């Protein structure tokens, strides 16, 4: 009981710290610092998206996306919800344009991010290697077991070097006929820095001369890599 009380107090201090902009170092061990939530925080990504379809040429898009955490509000249940505004542009020479609005909800055990009206459990606390959970627990999609790996591992991406990161694996299946590899990497005091989404279907006909040669019938590849992050005034 004492441990539960101490944990509750620690997490309460964490959320207060997020509001004031000061993250208590003692809370890093709980893992919340891998997903800092504070009004004005933003992350900018370089995005590459490829959609494959056997009936037409693959569709490739490259652009930049910026996610900004806005002022929180209370929903009908009294829960605190953070609004996430997403902006896109072709490159740094273009103006940002609003693309979509997602939301973020937190409690002492998890973070739920609603993307395109679908809620996903992105991370659970405390963050520990090999922890698993159903990322689709709050939506109607099939069960998808997420797993934490590589906690507190250094990671370099573009011009950045991060001392402490964690990898959240959504799926890692690959065969001669299909591939489903999806994961996200989070950096301490930053948030998500890298997203890899690759769901492909290959030729499954054994008599096809291209069978086993990585010939894609259909699927989606998405990569999001951090290029900037910080806090707006």
Secondary structure, 3 states (H helix, E strand, C coil): CHHHHHHHHHHHHHHHHHHHCCCCHHHHHHCHHHHCCCCCEEEEEEEEEEEEECCEEEEEEEEEEEEEECCCEECCCCCEEEEEEEEEECCCCCCCEEEEEEEEEEECCEEEEEECCEEEEEEECCCCCCCEEECCCCCCCCCCEEEEEEEEEEEEECCEEEEEEEEEEEEEEECCCEEEEEEEEEECCCEEEEEEEEEEEECCCCCCCCCCCCCEEEEEEEEEEEEEEEECC
